[in-house]
Every structure is written in C-alpha cells, then in structure tokens.
Amino acid sequence: MYDSHQDTPSQLLRLRDPGIDNNYSQVDFPKLKKGGVDGAFWALYTPPDYDPSQAESYATRLLDAIYAAAARYPGAAAVTISPSEAAENRGKGLFSIFIGMENGLPIGNSLDKLHSFYRRGVRYVTLTHNADNPIADSAAGHATWGGLSPFGREVLAEMNRLGIMVDLSHSADSTFWDCIKYSKAPVIASHSCCRALCQHRRNLTDDMLRALADKGGYVGINFCPSFLSDSFGKGYESILDEADAAEAAFIADPADASRIEAWHRAQDRIASVPRPGVKEVVDHIDHAVEICGIDHVGIGSDYDGILIAPEGLDDVSAMPLVFTEMNRRGYSKEDIEKVSGTNLMRVWDRILTAI
Ligand SMILES: [Zn+2]
C-alpha cells in the first residue's frame, strides 16, 4: 500500500521517535507495518506565513529530520526517489519514504533552490499551502496572480523537465486549471476529496476530477473529517473559535481554575461532534472512481497533519479497514490494489518516463 501524503516530518521535529509505537502518533514505523503501508510521501510542510528564507531553512530542517530517522532505523525504512526503488524496498521489507514539499515557498524566486531540493530527494511539490505564494494562488488565498504567477510558469516547466510531480492539493481552482493547461506531464492532487460530496474549497469539483484523469493524473483521497463531511465541518467550525479563545485565555492565566474548566469544556464539545468514518472515506473513493475511473484514484491520508482522524481510522495501522470496506462494496482485488497504491506508482512512473 502506498499513501500519497503524510505529515510525519513535522512530528519528527517535535522529537518524536518514529521507531516507537506510542499513543500520540498517527504514524510510526510499527504502525505503518501493522497497516500494511509499504511507502508514503512525507511532506516538507512550511507554514504559509513564513517568508521564503525562513521557509527554506525550515524545510531543510525537515529534510535533515527525515534523513536522520532513516539513518537511525536502516532496518525499517529508506529514503526513496523512484517507484522501482520502492519495489526493491518492498521486497526487503523496508518502508519507502518518498519526499514531497508541501508549499513551494522554500523555492522563493529561484529555480536553483528547486534544483537543490530535487537533489536532496524531493519528488513532488504541492505548489501552495493556505496562502498565495510567489508561485501560485491558494484555495485559501486572495487571487494574487489569478492562478500561476509568471515565475510559477517557469517552476512548472522546470518541474516537468526534472520529473517532479506537480501537486495541486491546496491550490486555487485558477491555479489548478492553469496547470491542466500548461503542464506537459500528468498532475496530481496528493490529498483532496470530492466537492460534490463535501463543499470544502480544498476539495475537487467533478470537472476538476475529470480533467485530472484526462491528463493521466491522480487524486489521493484525504481522511481529514472536514473534507469528508459538511456536517462535521460545520459542527467543528462552530466550536473552533470558542475553543481557541478558551485555550488562549487558559494559557494567559493557567492558575485560574475557571479558565481551565472552560478550556476542558471546549475540548469535550469538539470531541462530541460526530466524526465521519470508513464509510465516508469509501464514499469519496466511490465518487472519484465514478468520475475519474478506477486508474486515477488512491489514498492521501494526511495522517500526522490532521488533528482529528475519522472514527475507526485513528491512526495508520487501521488503513486496511478502507480496503475491507471496498471489498464489501464489490471492488475486485485488482481494483483495490490500484486504489491502494499501484495507481500512484504508475502515474509517478509515467511522469518520470515522460522526461
Ligand atoms: Zn495539506
């Protein structure tokens, strides 16, 4: 099984030991093994409010943390830069760490920086996070460029030339359509769901899903409850401001017992919002397959990047439940293999052979 998006590097920087199965992680090597996950893109996520030089040094720290984790556990995992290497690792029982960059901000205004991240193993770039950047507009941005910037067009061409996958999760719709138009290679959405089922702006419309498939691309269905279910999203959002305010008040004066109580009450209310589960994840897979066809859909769980996981899918060790549900709904073994990873590997391979 291959997952197109996990946020584990951010957790590694919090000094989490990936070799230990503990209660606080959604992803670690023991849980990946239990979940039958053979490889995943680990994201170099940089916050959208950083300036480009801060983002570059932070992304470099994340890269260092990935290489340190692989060096510490050579019997468990290896940094991997191609589908063929992944197949070799799988034969040896090693988890393949693929490296994606989530937010192109560390590239700044320099193709040289793109080259140096490529040399250190970055094989996809999610063009934006939740703000416009020098490359392109974000789904949560202010339409700074109306899609790709002029520099973004250069980045896109260079990514095509190097064989770095263009990841359009988090992009504005305008950026998405620019990349469909100008990319010479298939493009992907590493961790997004279907807007027809959940209105969130991070999700893809049916027209976008169709265009992605027509271009030979890939969508990895995200497990984030707010992207799976409108009713969860509304319930959660309505409490979030209150919870943030309660937390800030508590931090300002931790000795005030009434503030601690208010903070706990807000946490309890968040925990009481009914979460979507395996059924909703597979509903999004069903819809994406209906629109894109079975060859263009996979899983981009976003584990370690989502604060709240779906009901029953609390961490990556539960991954097989998704495929059990697909089997129950009548998907063939071959189709389940496609969604559980061979589609991602095939699309990546095609992008590499296109150069
Ligand atoms: Zn993301």
Boltz pocket constraint, residues with backbone or C-beta under 6 A from the ligand:
constraints:
  - pocket:
      binder: B
      contacts: [[A, 102], [A, 169], [A, 170], [A, 191], [A, 305]]
      max_distance: 6.0
